[in-house]
Amino acid sequence: MKIKEGYLVREIADCHIVVPIGDKVIEFKGIMTLNDTGRFIWKCLSDDITYEQLLSAILDEYEVDEATAGADLDEFLENARQSGVLEE
Protein backbone atom coordinates (compact mmCIF):
# COMPACT_ATOMS: atom_id res chain seq x y z
CA MET A 1 0.00 0.00 0.00
CA LYS A 2 1.08 3.58 -0.55
CA ILE A 3 -0.19 7.13 -0.93
CA LYS A 4 -1.66 7.81 -4.36
CA GLU A 5 0.18 10.22 -6.63
CA GLY A 6 -1.18 13.75 -6.57
CA TYR A 7 -1.16 14.42 -2.83
CA LEU A 8 1.34 16.47 -0.85
CA VAL A 9 1.69 17.41 2.80
CA ARG A 10 2.18 21.07 3.60
CA GLU A 11 2.96 22.59 6.98
CA ILE A 12 0.69 25.51 7.77
CA ALA A 13 0.77 27.14 11.21
CA ASP A 14 2.42 24.09 12.81
CA CYS A 15 -0.16 21.73 11.26
CA HIS A 16 0.53 19.16 8.57
CA ILE A 17 -2.25 19.28 5.98
CA VAL A 18 -2.77 16.93 3.02
CA VAL A 19 -3.17 18.93 -0.17
CA PRO A 20 -4.42 17.48 -3.47
CA ILE A 21 -2.82 18.68 -6.70
CA GLY A 22 -3.95 18.53 -10.31
CA ASP A 23 -6.91 16.25 -11.05
CA LYS A 24 -6.86 14.96 -7.46
CA VAL A 25 -8.56 18.17 -6.31
CA ILE A 26 -11.81 16.76 -7.74
CA GLU A 27 -11.36 13.33 -6.12
CA PHE A 28 -10.26 14.46 -2.65
CA LYS A 29 -12.90 13.76 -0.02
CA GLY A 30 -12.58 16.20 2.86
CA ILE A 31 -9.51 17.41 4.65
CA MET A 32 -6.74 15.49 6.37
CA THR A 33 -4.60 17.03 9.04
CA LEU A 34 -1.71 15.00 10.41
CA ASN A 35 -0.06 15.04 13.80
CA ASP A 36 3.63 14.10 14.06
CA THR A 37 2.84 10.38 14.09
CA GLY A 38 0.50 10.76 11.13
CA ARG A 39 3.25 12.62 9.28
CA PHE A 40 5.65 9.74 10.04
CA ILE A 41 3.15 7.21 8.69
CA TRP A 42 2.57 9.39 5.59
CA LYS A 43 6.34 9.43 4.91
CA CYS A 44 6.48 5.64 5.27
CA LEU A 45 3.61 5.35 2.78
CA SER A 46 5.47 7.39 0.16
CA ASP A 47 6.86 4.05 -1.05
CA ASP A 48 4.99 0.79 -1.37
CA ILE A 49 4.98 -0.85 2.07
CA THR A 50 3.12 -3.70 3.70
CA TYR A 51 1.01 -3.31 6.82
CA GLU A 52 3.49 -5.40 8.80
CA GLN A 53 6.44 -3.27 7.66
CA LEU A 54 4.56 -0.11 8.54
CA LEU A 55 3.64 -1.39 12.00
CA SER A 56 7.25 -2.44 12.58
CA ALA A 57 8.49 1.04 11.57
CA ILE A 58 6.11 2.64 14.07
CA LEU A 59 7.23 0.31 16.84
CA ASP A 60 10.88 1.13 16.05
CA GLU A 61 10.23 4.89 16.02
CA TYR A 62 7.94 5.29 19.04
CA GLU A 63 7.71 3.86 22.53
CA VAL A 64 4.31 2.22 22.20
CA ASP A 65 2.96 -1.28 22.63
CA GLU A 66 1.96 -3.25 19.54
CA ALA A 67 -1.77 -3.28 20.34
CA THR A 68 -1.94 0.50 20.66
CA ALA A 69 0.22 1.06 17.58
CA GLY A 70 -1.93 -1.35 15.56
CA ALA A 71 -5.18 0.31 16.63
CA ASP A 72 -3.84 3.78 15.83
CA LEU A 73 -2.47 2.60 12.48
CA ASP A 74 -5.80 0.99 11.58
CA GLU A 75 -7.58 4.27 12.35
CA PHE A 76 -5.10 6.26 10.22
CA LEU A 77 -5.44 3.85 7.30
CA GLU A 78 -9.24 3.91 7.48
CA ASN A 79 -9.21 7.72 7.41
CA ALA A 80 -6.83 7.63 4.43
CA ARG A 81 -9.13 5.19 2.63
CA GLN A 82 -12.18 7.35 3.28
CA SER A 83 -10.31 10.42 2.01
CA GLY A 84 -9.33 8.51 -1.12
CA VAL A 85 -5.57 8.97 -0.77
CA LEU A 86 -4.52 5.36 -0.16
CA GLU A 87 -3.57 2.99 -2.95
CA GLU A 88 -3.71 -0.68 -1.95
Secondary structure, DSSP 8 states (H G I E B T S, - for coil): -EE-TTEEEEEETTEEEEEE-TTHHHH--S--EE-HHHHHHHHHTTS---HHHHHHHHHHHS---HHHHHHHHHHHHHHHHHHT-EE-
